[in-house]
């Protein structure tokens, strides 16, 4: 990820006001030990000259503001005057003062404009230069002037928690006219979190409907799907213990857990249904089914967990993304598989009486 994953954008009526808001935000946010190296991208450190035109004197001489502007642009910035054609090729003719004639404010005395009576008047008699500092670039957010505050996070402090903290803090200390947004990795996190939440919900729904069609019942899929919270608990616990954050990669791993976790419950429930169809009681069917399916479940879990261990221990380029997925799979599947051997039989014993096995 980025070295400054937290990027907060503050928009407002003008840059001076926004800078005051940004300073107040940094002062308050600096009290949070989990937010590190907070910096703003707005620094007035580039020298510039402001041109103040004596309009009264210019009007008396019959010199328009546009004439003064064109003279300054032509002599300092350059202006295309015409095109020179030589053997079928066009070359632009640019009017501009020599470099040595535009190095200091006193060089304005070398630039003349024509007054209404035809006389030439030096620009130094019409304009006054004041030196000031300005920002190298001026950014806008939602068409408003804006300043971006960037910062890094302490180990174990995830980006989602940081964003929630910023949202609460800005709502508390900044006025309603302040426009708050996020950029970079922070905005990507918000966008993908909404997409991942929808994907996770759809994945749960699709798996449930497929299982309902397979078992011809809503009870058996419910028993199996109740193991998913166990996987989520293991995934979040493993992220916390390893000091990793809940980012887009770990969220992908959580979606992956839906299929991996329900597979173990399917093995037990399906075998128990077969035993019930042969005349076993619910309790004896689930106890025998869990016992006989223990070895296949363990073999599946061990092979999957060992396959994800290299991801969790990855190093080098792109290691952060692979580690997030690997840690979630190892922790989530490990805890869920261990508890599934106890939770599924209990739930089956309590709920299976309300449904008949499909092959009964």
C-alpha positions as CSV (number, residue, x, y, z in Angstrom):
1,X,0.0,0.0,0.0
2,X,0.9,3.7,0.0
3,X,3.2,5.2,2.7
4,X,0.4,7.7,3.3
5,X,-2.8,5.7,3.0
6,X,-4.9,8.3,4.8
7,X,-5.7,11.3,2.5
8,X,-8.3,13.7,3.7
9,X,-9.6,16.4,1.3
10,X,-11.0,19.6,2.8
11,X,-12.9,22.0,0.5
12,X,-14.2,25.5,1.2
13,X,-14.8,29.0,0.0
14,X,-11.1,30.1,-0.2
15,X,-7.7,28.8,0.5
16,X,-7.0,31.0,3.5
17,X,-10.1,29.7,5.3
18,X,-9.3,26.1,4.3
19,X,-5.8,26.4,5.6
20,X,-7.2,27.5,9.0
21,X,-9.5,24.5,9.0
22,X,-6.6,22.2,8.0
23,X,-4.4,23.6,10.8
24,X,-7.2,23.0,13.4
25,X,-7.8,19.5,12.0
26,X,-4.1,18.6,12.3
27,X,-3.9,19.9,15.8
28,X,-6.9,17.8,16.9
29,X,-6.0,14.7,14.9
30,X,-2.4,14.9,16.2
31,X,-3.8,13.8,19.6
32,X,-4.6,10.4,18.1
33,X,-1.4,8.4,18.5
34,X,-2.4,6.1,15.6
35,X,-2.3,8.9,13.0
36,X,1.3,9.6,12.1
37,X,3.2,12.2,10.0
38,X,0.1,14.4,9.1
39,X,1.0,16.9,6.4
40,X,-0.8,19.3,4.1
41,X,-0.1,19.7,0.3
42,X,-0.7,23.5,0.5
43,X,2.5,25.5,1.2
44,X,2.9,29.1,0.2
45,X,6.6,28.9,-0.6
46,X,6.8,29.9,-4.2
47,X,7.7,33.6,-4.7
48,X,5.6,35.7,-7.1
49,X,4.9,39.3,-8.0
50,X,1.4,40.8,-8.0
51,X,0.8,43.6,-10.5
52,X,-1.3,46.5,-9.2
53,X,-2.4,48.8,-12.0
54,X,-3.0,52.5,-11.3
55,X,-6.3,52.6,-13.1
56,X,-6.8,56.4,-12.7
57,X,-3.4,57.2,-14.3
58,X,-4.0,54.7,-17.0
59,X,-7.4,56.2,-17.8
60,X,-6.0,59.7,-17.9
61,X,-3.4,58.6,-20.5
62,X,-6.0,56.6,-22.5
63,X,-4.4,53.3,-21.9
64,X,-6.7,50.3,-21.4
65,X,-6.1,47.4,-18.9
66,X,-6.1,45.0,-21.8
67,X,-3.3,46.9,-23.4
68,X,-1.2,46.7,-20.3
69,X,-2.0,43.0,-20.0
70,X,-1.0,42.2,-23.6
71,X,2.3,44.1,-23.1
72,X,3.2,42.1,-20.0
73,X,2.2,38.8,-21.6
74,X,4.2,39.6,-24.8
75,X,7.3,40.7,-23.1
76,X,7.4,38.3,-20.2
77,X,5.5,35.1,-21.3
78,X,5.8,35.5,-25.1
79,X,3.1,35.6,-27.7
80,X,2.7,34.1,-31.1
81,X,2.8,37.0,-33.6
82,X,2.6,35.1,-36.9
83,X,3.8,32.1,-38.9
84,X,7.0,32.1,-41.0
85,X,6.8,29.8,-44.0
86,X,10.1,28.4,-45.4
87,X,10.1,25.8,-48.1
88,X,6.7,24.5,-47.2
89,X,7.3,24.4,-43.4
90,X,5.7,26.8,-41.0
91,X,7.6,28.2,-38.0
92,X,5.9,30.2,-35.2
93,X,7.2,33.8,-34.7
94,X,7.1,34.5,-30.9
95,X,7.5,38.0,-29.5
96,X,9.3,38.1,-26.1
97,X,11.8,40.3,-24.4
98,X,15.4,39.1,-24.1
99,X,16.2,37.1,-21.0
100,X,18.4,39.9,-19.6
101,X,15.6,42.4,-20.0
102,X,13.1,40.5,-17.8
103,X,15.1,39.4,-14.8
104,X,14.1,42.0,-12.1
105,X,11.1,44.3,-11.4
106,X,13.1,47.3,-12.5
107,X,13.0,45.9,-16.0
108,X,9.4,47.2,-16.2
109,X,10.9,50.5,-17.2
110,X,12.1,48.9,-20.4
111,X,8.6,48.0,-21.4
112,X,6.5,50.7,-23.0
113,X,2.8,51.0,-24.0
114,X,1.3,53.5,-26.4
115,X,-0.9,56.2,-24.8
116,X,-4.0,57.6,-26.4
117,X,-2.1,60.5,-27.9
118,X,0.5,58.2,-29.4
119,X,3.3,58.7,-26.9
120,X,5.1,55.8,-25.4
121,X,4.7,55.4,-21.6
122,X,6.9,53.1,-19.5
123,X,4.9,50.4,-17.6
124,X,6.8,51.3,-14.5
125,X,4.8,54.5,-14.4
126,X,1.5,52.6,-14.5
127,X,1.9,49.5,-12.4
128,X,3.3,48.7,-9.0
129,X,4.8,45.3,-8.1
130,X,4.4,43.6,-4.7
131,X,6.2,40.4,-3.8
132,X,4.4,37.6,-2.1
133,X,4.5,33.8,-1.6
134,X,2.0,31.5,-3.2
135,X,1.3,27.8,-3.4
136,X,3.0,26.0,-6.4
137,X,-0.4,24.5,-7.4
138,X,-4.0,25.1,-6.4
139,X,-6.3,22.1,-6.3
140,X,-10.0,21.8,-6.3
141,X,-12.5,19.3,-5.0
142,X,-16.1,19.2,-6.2
143,X,-15.4,22.5,-7.9
144,X,-14.3,24.1,-4.6
145,X,-10.8,25.2,-3.6
146,X,-9.3,22.3,-1.5
147,X,-6.4,21.2,0.6
148,X,-5.3,17.5,1.0
149,X,-4.0,16.2,4.4
150,X,-2.0,13.0,4.2
151,X,-0.8,10.8,6.9
152,X,0.4,7.3,7.8
153,X,-1.1,4.8,10.3
154,X,0.4,3.1,13.3
155,X,0.8,-0.7,13.1
156,X,-2.4,-2.5,13.8
157,X,-4.6,0.6,13.1
158,X,-6.6,-0.2,10.0
159,X,-7.6,2.3,7.4
160,X,-11.3,1.8,7.9
161,X,-11.0,2.8,11.6
162,X,-8.9,5.8,10.6
163,X,-11.5,7.0,8.1
164,X,-14.3,6.6,10.7
165,X,-12.3,8.6,13.2
166,X,-11.7,11.4,10.6
167,X,-15.3,11.6,9.7
168,X,-16.3,11.9,13.4
169,X,-13.6,14.5,14.1
170,X,-14.4,16.7,11.1
171,X,-18.1,16.7,11.9
172,X,-17.2,17.9,15.4
173,X,-14.7,20.6,14.8
174,X,-15.3,21.9,11.2
175,X,-18.3,24.1,10.2
176,X,-21.1,22.8,8.0
177,X,-19.8,24.7,5.0
178,X,-16.6,22.6,4.9
179,X,-16.7,19.9,2.3
180,X,-14.9,16.7,3.4
181,X,-13.8,14.0,1.1
182,X,-11.1,11.4,0.7
183,X,-8.5,10.7,-2.0
184,X,-6.0,8.0,-3.0
185,X,-6.0,4.8,-1.1
186,X,-8.6,6.1,1.3
187,X,-11.2,6.8,-1.5
188,X,-10.3,3.4,-3.0
189,X,-11.0,1.8,0.3
190,X,-14.4,3.4,0.6
191,X,-15.3,2.4,-3.0
192,X,-14.2,-1.1,-2.7
193,X,-15.6,-1.6,0.8
194,X,-19.1,-0.8,-0.6
195,X,-18.5,-3.2,-3.5
196,X,-17.1,-6.0,-1.3
197,X,-20.0,-5.7,1.1
198,X,-22.4,-6.2,-1.8
199,X,-20.3,-9.0,-3.2
200,X,-20.2,-10.7,0.2
201,X,-24.0,-10.5,0.5
202,X,-24.6,-11.8,-3.0
203,X,-22.1,-14.7,-2.3
204,X,-24.0,-15.6,0.9
205,X,-27.4,-15.5,-1.0
206,X,-26.2,-17.5,-4.0
207,X,-24.5,-20.2,-1.8
208,X,-27.7,-20.4,0.3
209,X,-30.0,-20.8,-2.7
210,X,-27.7,-23.4,-4.3
211,X,-27.7,-25.4,-1.0
212,X,-31.4,-25.0,-0.7
213,X,-31.9,-26.5,-4.2
214,X,-29.5,-29.3,-3.4
215,X,-31.0,-30.3,0.0
216,X,-34.6,-29.3,-1.0
217,X,-34.9,-27.5,2.3
218,X,-34.1,-24.2,3.9
219,X,-33.2,-25.7,7.2
220,X,-30.1,-27.6,6.2
221,X,-28.6,-24.7,4.3
222,X,-29.2,-22.5,7.3
223,X,-27.3,-25.0,9.5
224,X,-24.4,-24.9,7.1
225,X,-24.4,-21.2,6.6
226,X,-24.3,-20.5,10.4
227,X,-20.7,-21.6,10.2
228,X,-19.7,-18.5,8.2
229,X,-19.8,-16.2,11.3
230,X,-17.2,-18.6,12.9
231,X,-14.9,-18.1,9.9
232,X,-15.4,-14.3,10.1
233,X,-14.4,-14.4,13.8
234,X,-11.3,-16.4,13.0
235,X,-10.4,-14.1,10.1
236,X,-10.7,-10.9,12.1
237,X,-8.9,-12.4,15.1
238,X,-6.0,-13.5,12.9
239,X,-5.7,-10.0,11.4
240,X,-5.7,-8.5,14.9
241,X,-3.1,-10.9,16.2
242,X,-0.8,-10.4,13.2
243,X,-1.1,-6.6,13.3
244,X,-2.7,-6.4,9.8
245,X,-5.5,-4.2,8.8
246,X,-8.9,-5.0,7.2
247,X,-8.1,-3.9,3.6
248,X,-9.3,-4.8,0.2
249,X,-7.1,-7.9,0.0
250,X,-8.3,-9.3,3.4
251,X,-11.9,-8.6,2.3
252,X,-11.3,-10.7,-0.8
253,X,-10.1,-13.4,1.5
254,X,-13.2,-13.2,3.6
255,X,-15.4,-13.7,0.5
256,X,-13.2,-16.7,-0.3
257,X,-14.0,-18.1,3.2
258,X,-17.7,-18.5,2.3
259,X,-17.0,-21.4,0.0
260,X,-14.2,-22.9,1.9
261,X,-16.1,-22.9,5.2
262,X,-19.5,-24.2,4.0
263,X,-17.8,-27.1,2.3
264,X,-17.1,-28.8,5.7
265,X,-20.6,-28.4,6.8
266,X,-21.9,-29.9,3.6
267,X,-19.8,-33.0,4.1
268,X,-21.3,-33.6,7.6
269,X,-24.9,-32.6,6.9
270,X,-25.2,-34.6,3.6
271,X,-23.8,-37.7,5.3
272,X,-26.2,-37.3,8.2
273,X,-29.1,-37.0,5.9
274,X,-28.1,-40.3,4.2
275,X,-28.0,-42.0,7.6
276,X,-31.5,-40.6,8.5
277,X,-32.8,-41.9,5.2
278,X,-31.6,-45.3,6.3
279,X,-33.6,-45.1,9.5
280,X,-31.2,-43.5,12.0
281,X,-32.5,-41.0,14.5
282,X,-31.4,-37.4,14.1
283,X,-28.9,-37.5,17.0
284,X,-27.4,-40.9,16.1
285,X,-27.2,-39.8,12.4
286,X,-25.3,-36.5,13.1
287,X,-23.0,-38.1,15.7
288,X,-22.1,-40.9,13.4
289,X,-21.9,-38.6,10.4
290,X,-19.6,-36.2,12.2
291,X,-17.4,-39.1,13.3
292,X,-17.1,-40.7,9.9
293,X,-16.6,-37.3,8.1
294,X,-13.9,-36.2,10.6
295,X,-11.0,-37.5,8.5
296,X,-12.2,-36.0,5.1
297,X,-12.9,-32.7,6.8
298,X,-9.4,-32.6,8.5
299,X,-7.7,-33.6,5.2
300,X,-9.5,-30.8,3.4
301,X,-8.7,-28.2,6.0
302,X,-5.1,-29.2,6.4
303,X,-4.4,-29.1,2.7
304,X,-6.2,-25.8,2.3
305,X,-4.5,-24.2,5.3
306,X,-1.0,-25.4,4.2
307,X,-1.7,-24.1,0.8
308,X,-2.5,-20.6,2.2
309,X,0.5,-20.5,4.6
310,X,3.0,-19.4,1.8
311,X,0.6,-16.5,1.1
312,X,0.5,-15.5,4.8
313,X,4.3,-15.6,5.1
314,X,4.9,-13.9,1.7
315,X,7.7,-11.4,1.4
316,X,8.9,-9.1,-1.4
317,X,7.0,-7.2,-4.0
318,X,3.2,-7.5,-3.6
319,X,3.6,-9.4,-0.3
320,X,1.1,-7.1,1.5
321,X,-1.8,-8.2,-0.8
322,X,-0.9,-11.9,-0.6
323,X,-0.3,-11.8,3.1
324,X,-3.8,-10.3,3.7
325,X,-5.5,-13.1,1.8
326,X,-3.4,-15.8,3.4
327,X,-3.8,-14.7,7.0
328,X,-7.6,-14.5,6.6
329,X,-7.8,-17.9,5.0
330,X,-5.5,-19.6,7.6
331,X,-7.1,-18.0,10.6
332,X,-10.7,-18.1,9.4
333,X,-10.7,-21.6,8.0
334,X,-8.7,-22.9,10.9
335,X,-11.0,-21.7,13.6
336,X,-14.2,-22.3,11.6
337,X,-13.2,-25.9,10.8
338,X,-12.4,-26.6,14.5
339,X,-15.7,-25.2,15.7
340,X,-17.7,-26.7,12.8
341,X,-17.1,-30.2,14.2
342,X,-19.0,-29.1,17.3
343,X,-21.4,-26.4,16.1
344,X,-22.9,-28.2,13.1
345,X,-23.9,-31.3,15.1
346,X,-25.5,-29.2,17.8
347,X,-27.4,-27.1,15.2
348,X,-28.4,-30.2,13.3
349,X,-29.8,-31.9,16.4
350,X,-31.8,-28.7,17.2
351,X,-33.1,-27.8,13.7
352,X,-33.1,-30.9,11.5
353,X,-36.4,-32.1,13.1
354,X,-38.1,-29.3,11.1
355,X,-36.9,-30.7,7.8
356,X,-36.8,-34.1,6.1
357,X,-33.7,-35.1,4.2
358,X,-34.1,-34.8,0.4
359,X,-33.5,-38.5,-0.2
360,X,-35.9,-39.7,2.6
